[in-house]
Amino acid sequence: MVRFGLIGWGWRAEFFARAAGALPEHLSLAGVVTRDAERARAVREGYGTAVYGDLPSLLEAEHPAFVVVSVPPAIAAQHLATLAEAKVPALCETPPAADLEGLQAVCELARHGARIQVAEQYPFQPLHAARIALSDAGVIGTPSMASVSFSHGYHAFSVMRRHLRIGGEAAVIRAARLEATSEKGNTRAGPRERAELVANERITATLEWDHALGLYDFEQNQHRSYVRLPHVAVRGASGEISDDRVRLVHGLDEIRTVHLERVVAGQDGDLSGHELMGITGLDGWAWRNRFMGARLADDEIAVAECLVHMAAHVEGADGFYHVADAAQDHYLWLCLQQAAASGETVQSEVQPWVDQLTAR
C-alpha cells in the first residue's frame, strides 16, 4: 500500500481520492493541499484526510511516496518544480502545461532528473485497453490508420499515437470547424434537467505522418451526449479493429469477425455484485478488471490504473505515460487548433523532448 499526496480539490481531483478509498489495499491518500476553506471542509468531512495550505507543509508532515498535481495547467509547472527540487515523484493531471513554452519547461525538469508521469486515463479505460492490447499484439498487422472520435484533443491523441506507434515525428495537419446541432447531454453537474437542442462546435482533422494517417473527429461535449456514439477504428495490413469488432482473414478466404464483449457480474442469478469483470476477445480475455470488488465505473478504473502504475513506478517499475508523451499529445492539439482556426495546413515540428518519448 502506497501513500500519496494530492494538490488541488476540484471536480477531477476527487477521482483520485475516490480511487484511493475504493482500493485501500493498494493506495492511501495521505493529505490534500488546498487554500479554499469550503473545499478543505469537504475533504475532511468526506474523506477524513488531513488538509494543508501549501505543498511544503504536506511534504514535511506526510512524506508521501508521490504527489498528484491536479490544478489548472497554467500553474502546474510551479508545483512540479517544487516537487522536483524536493526529489518527490509527481503524477500530473492532463495536460501538464497550457502552451508550448510550458510544455518544454516541464520536460526540461524531467530531463534533469524530475520523475514526472501524467494521469492520462483513456488508454486504461477497459475497451480502449482491450483494443490497444490487440493492436500491440500485432493481431491486425502493422497499423497504418487510426480514426478516433471519443474525446477531445490530447486524450484522443494519446490513443491515436499509441495505436499507430507514432513518436515525435512531424505531422501535416488539416482541420475544419463547423457547428453541429444535437440533443443536449449531461454536464459535469449531472443529467440534463430538460430536453433541448443545443449548438456544439465540431472539429474534424487529418494528421499525416510518413507511414500513417490519423483521423480526428469530436463534437463538443460528445463524451456526455445522449445521441453521439464514440468511435475508434484502427486499420492494419492483416485486419481492422472497429469499435467492438475485429475483422480478420485466415488462409485464403476464411473471413472472421470477432466481437469484443463486456462480461458483467451481477446479472440474472449471479449474486456476486454488479461490476465489469472484463472484455473477451479472440481467444479469451482481451482485458481483465484487476479491481474486482471495488465497484468502479470505466473511467474510475482507468484513474485507479494510473495511480497503481504510479505506485509501481516509484518502487522501480517502468513509467507508463511520461511527461514528454503528454507534452507531445497536447502539442498536437495546439497545432490542430491552429489549423482549425486559420483554415490553413499546419506542420508540426520535432520538439526537444523527442528523445524522452516512450519507445513504441
N, C-alpha and C positions, 0 to 999 in steps of 0.2 A: 504494500500500500504506500503510495507516494503523496506527500503533502505539497500543494501548490497554492500560490497567491493569485489574486485577481485584481487588476487595476481597472476601475470603472464599474458602473452599475446601471446599465441601460437594458433595452429590450434584448439585445444579443448576448450581453454578459451573463444574463440569468440562465441561458442554455448551459453554460459551463458549470454553474452551481447545481442545476438540476441533475446533470450527468454525474457529478460527484456524489450527490445524495442518493442516486439510484445504484451506484457502484461502490459502496463503502469498502469492499474488499480490495478494490483497485486504487481508489482516489480519496483524498480528503482535502476539503477547502480550508486552508489554514487561516486566511484573512482576506479582507477586501479593502481596497483603497478608494474612498470617495469623500469629497468635502461637503456633499449635499446632505443636509440633516434628514430630510424625508427619506432619501434613499438609504442612508445609514440605518434609520429605524427599520426600514423594510428588510434589510439584511439581517439585523439582529433578531427581529421577530419571526421572519420566515425561515431562517437557516441556523440561528444560534451561533453565528460566526462573528469573530472579532472584526472591528472596523477601525481603519487608520486614516489619518488625514493626509498622509503623504507616503511615498514609496520607501524612503529610507527607514521610516518607523516600522513599516511592515517587515522589511528585511531584517532589521535588528531584533525584533521581537519574535518572529516566527521561523526564520531561517528556512524558507521554502525550497524545495528541490528545483522548482521553476516557477515563473510568474506568467500568467496570461495577461496580455495587454489588449484590453477591449475598450478602446477610446477612439474618437474620430481620427482618421488618417493624418490630418494636419498636425496633430500633437503626439502621434505615436512615437515618432523618432526620438523625442526628448526622453521618453521613458525607456526606449530601447538603449539609448546611450548610457543612461544611469545604470541599467542592468548590466550592460557590457563592462562598465567600469568596476562594478561590484562582482563581476565574473559569475553572474547568475543567468542560467539559460532562460530564454524568452520564447513564449508561444504567442505570436501576434495575430490579432483578428485581421481579416481581409478588408481592404488592401493595406500593406504596411506603410504606405505614404500616398499623398494625394497627387503628386506630379512627378515628372521625370527627375528633377533635381533631388527631390526627397527620396525617390527610389534608389538613385545612385548613392546617396548618403548612407542609407541603411545597409546597402550591400557592401559598402566600404567598412562598416562596423564588423560585418561578418568576415570580410577579408582579413581583418586584423585580429580575429580570434573570437569575436562575439558568437555565441551559439544561439541562432535565431531560426526557428521554424514558424510556419504560418498555418493557421487553422482553416485551410480551405477544405470544407467538408464534403463538397459534391462528389469527388471521386470515391468517397467512402459510403455514400448512400447506396442501399442494397442493390437496386437494379443497375445503377452506374457501375458499381463494383463488380457485379456479375459480368456485364458486358466487357469491362476492362480486362477481367481475368481471362475471358475467352480470346480477346484481341491479343493480349500479351502472350497467350499460349500458342499463337500462330494458327488458330483454327481456320481463319479466313485468309491466310496468307499475309503478305505484307500490305498493310492498309495504305491506300493512296487517296482516299476521300473520306472526310468526316463532316456530316451535316448535323448541327446542334441547334435545338430550339427548346430550351427548358429554363434558362435563367440568363441574367444579363452579364455582359462584359467579361470580367476576369474569371467569373465562375465558369462561364461557357468555354473560355479558352483553356482553363485547366484541364477540362475533359477532352477538348479537341486536340490539344497538343499531345496529351497522353496517348490517345488512340493513334495519332499519326507519327508518334515518336520524333516529334519536332523539338529542337532545342532553341537556340537563339538566332537561327538563320534569318536573314532579311526576308520580308514578305511584301508582296504587292497587294494593296488593299483598296477595294472599291466598295462604296456603301451608299445607301439611299435611305432617306426618311420619308415616311408617309403617315397619314392619320388613319387610324382604324377604329371603327365604332363597334362596341361589343357590350354584352351584359356586364354590369359592374360585379366584381367578385368580392372576396374577403379583403380585409386590410390587416395590418398588424394588431389593430384593436379587436378584431374578431369578425364574425359573419356580418354580411350587409344587413341593414335594417329595412331596406325596401328594394324592390326590383326596379332597375332603371338602366338605360343605355348610357354609356359614357364614351367620350373620345379619348383614345390612347395613342401614344406615339409608337410606331413600329419601325424598327431598323432592320434592314436586310443587308448582307455584305458577303463578299467573297475575299478569301485570303489565299494567295497563290505563293507556294514555295516551289523550289526547283522540281521536286518529285511528289508533291502532294497538294491537295486542294481542300480548303476549309470553307464551309458554308454556314453563315450565321444568320439567325432569324429570331427576333424576340420582340414581342409586343408588351408594352408597359404593363406591369402587374400580372403578366401571363402566369406566373407560378402560383397565383392565388385565384385564378379565373375559374368560373363555373363552366365556361364553354370552350376554352382553349386547351388543347392537349399538348403535353410535352412530346418532343420527337428527338430521337437520336438515330442516325444511320451511319454505319461505317462499312465502306466497301474495300475489299481486298481482292487479290487475284484469284483466290480459291473460294470465295464466298462473300456473304454480306450479313451484317447484323442490322436489323431494323426494329427499333423499339424492343418488343419482347419476342422477336422471331430471329432465327438464324437459318440462312439458306445456304445449302452446300450441295455438291455433286460428288458421288462416289463412282469410280470406274468410268464406263463410257457414258451412261445416261441415267444413273440412279439419282434422281433429284430428291433431296431430303430437306424438309422444313421442320425445324425443332423449335418448340415454344419454351421460353423461359417462364416458368410457373412459380408463383409465390405459394409457399407452403405455410399455412397459418394454423397454429394450435388453437384449441378452444372452440372448435366448430362441432356442430351436431352433438354427439355424445362425449366428445373429448372435454373433460373437466379440468385439464391442466392449466387453463388460463388463456386468455386471448392475446396472442402475440405472434410476430413473424418468426418462424423457425429458420427459413432460408429460401433460396431460389434454386430450383433444379434446372439443369442444362442438358448437355449432350449425353453424358454418362454419369449422372448423379448430381451432386450439389455443385452448382456454379458459384454459389456464395452461401455461407452459413453464419447465422447470428450467434456470436460468441457471448452475447449478453442476455441469454435466456433467463427469464425470471425478473428482469428489470422493467419490463413492460414499456419499452421505448418506441416512439414513432420513428419513421425512417430518418428524418433529419437529426433527431436526438441520438440515434445510433451512430450517425456519422460524426457528430460532435464528440461523442464518447470515444470513438475510434481515434480522433485527433488527440485527445487527452491521453489515452492509453499508449498510443505511439510516442507521444512526447515523453511520458514517464519512462518508457523503454529507452528512448534516445538519451536521456540524461544519465541512464545507467550503462550506456555504452553501445546501444544499438545504432544502426544507421539512421540518418534523418529520413523523413518521409515527404516533406514539401518545404524545401529550402527557401529562404527569403529571396534568393535570386529567381527561383521559379515563380514566386508570387509577383516579383517585380516585372518579369517578362510578360506574364499574363495581363497585368494591369497596363503595361506599356502598350501592348497590342490593342487594348481597349481605348487608350488615349488616341492611338493612331486611327482606329476605326471611327471614333467620334469626330476627329479632324476631317476624315474623308466624307462622313455623312453631312457635316456642317458646310463644307466647301463644295461638295459635288465633284471634287477632283480626285484623281488617283493619288494615293499616298504610299510611299515605300518606306517601310520601317528600316532602321539601321541596327547593325550589330552593336550591342551595348557592352560596357566594360565588365558587366557581371557574367558574360557568356561562359567563362571558364568555371564559374561556380554552379552552373545549372546541373541538375540531377542527370546522370548518364541514363540514356534510354536505349 
